[in-house]
Amino acid sequence: PLATIAKWVNVKCPKCGGPAKRETNTMPQWAGSCWYYLAYLLETKNLKLKTNNLGLLEFKKIFEFWMPVDLYLGGVEHAVLHLLYARFWHKFLFDIGVVSTSEPFKKLVNQGLILGPDGQKMSKSKGNVVNPDELVEKFGADSLRLYEMFMGPLEDAKPWDPTGIVGVHRFLGRVYNLATCHPEQREGSRDSSPPEADQNDALTRLVHKTIKKVGEDLKNFHFNTAISALMILLNE
């Protein structure tokens, strides 16, 4: 629209005084995709609605039921590329009465990068890229997922340790072994005799402490300490 306003477009260059034109391309590709969280609500199969058949009242009813988004999880690079535009669109729609919340997202969490083994951002040019397909083939998808969560706090950047996934893979094997095998058949079983009463009581208390800790850690995205608590429980 700005390009059609000749008086605004055609100006004098502030440096040389010669003829110049203002930049009119103010909406890059990211801007058009930054209201998708609202578009999804209008295209659900359950609602069976088409946006061109909806009036303002229908829009507002749908948005009031679903909005705002509870959690936005993304990298810090999205701050400008997405969040800035999303808030711009949303606040404009709020000002004209289409949405009932002034903010689109309740909570923001930025996850950290997983760096290469050399501590630098993974890049083909640096030769430090870790191929997940090879890891899945060797250790399985569960081991890869669990190790990524175990590496450290979600928000921190963490270097990949090629040996770290081995320990997590063994942990999952021990969990499977504990859950499926008879006590006498378990690997590394030192004593198959029934535990004493006080041992049972101590283990029961630890189970409940672990349930409490893991539950709290999951809510706070502390996946690494939740997994650590499960490892301690397994050892006991």
Residue pairs with C-beta under 8 A, 6 or more apart in sequence:
2 8
2 9
2 22
2 24
2 26
3 9
3 24
8 22
9 21
9 22
9 24
10 19
10 20
10 21
11 20
11 21
11 22
12 18
12 19
12 20
13 19
13 20
30 81
30 82
30 85
31 85
31 88
31 89
34 82
34 85
34 86
34 88
34 89
35 86
35 89
35 90
37 69
37 86
37 104
38 63
38 67
38 90
38 93
38 99
39 51
41 47
41 62
41 63
41 66
41 67
42 49
42 51
42 54
42 59
42 62
43 49
43 51
47 62
49 58
49 62
56 97
56 98
59 98
60 97
60 98
60 99
60 100
63 98
63 99
63 100
64 100
67 99
67 100
67 101
67 104
68 101
68 103
68 104
68 105
68 106
69 104
69 105
69 106
70 106
70 107
71 105
71 106
71 107
71 108
71 109
72 83
72 105
72 107
72 108
72 109
73 109
73 111
74 82
74 83
74 108
74 110
74 111
75 110
75 111
75 113
76 110
83 105
83 108
86 104
86 105
87 103
87 104
90 99
90 101
90 102
90 103
90 104
91 102
93 99
94 100
94 101
94 102
109 154
109 155
109 221
110 155
111 154
111 155
112 152
112 153
112 154
112 155
112 156
112 157
112 158
113 121
113 122
113 157
113 158
114 122
114 130
114 148
114 151
114 157
114 158
114 159
114 160
115 121
115 122
115 157
115 158
115 159
115 160
116 122
116 123
116 126
116 128
116 129
116 130
116 159
116 160
117 128
117 130
117 159
117 160
117 161
117 162
118 126
118 128
118 159
119 159
120 126
120 128
122 128
122 129
122 130
123 129
130 160
130 162
132 144
135 143
135 144
135 165
136 144
139 165
139 166
139 169
140 169
140 172
142 172
143 165
143 168
143 169
143 172
144 165
146 168
146 171
146 172
146 227
147 164
147 165
147 168
147 169
149 223
149 224
149 227
150 164
150 168
150 223
150 224
150 227
150 228
151 158
151 160
151 161
151 164
151 224
152 158
152 224
153 222
153 224
154 221
154 222
154 223
168 227
171 231
171 234
174 187
174 234
175 234
177 186
177 187
178 186
178 234
183 189
183 192
184 192
195 203
202 236
203 236
206 232
206 233
206 236
207 233
210 229
210 230
210 232
210 233
213 225
213 226
213 229
214 226
214 229
214 230
216 222
217 223
217 225
217 226
217 229
218 226
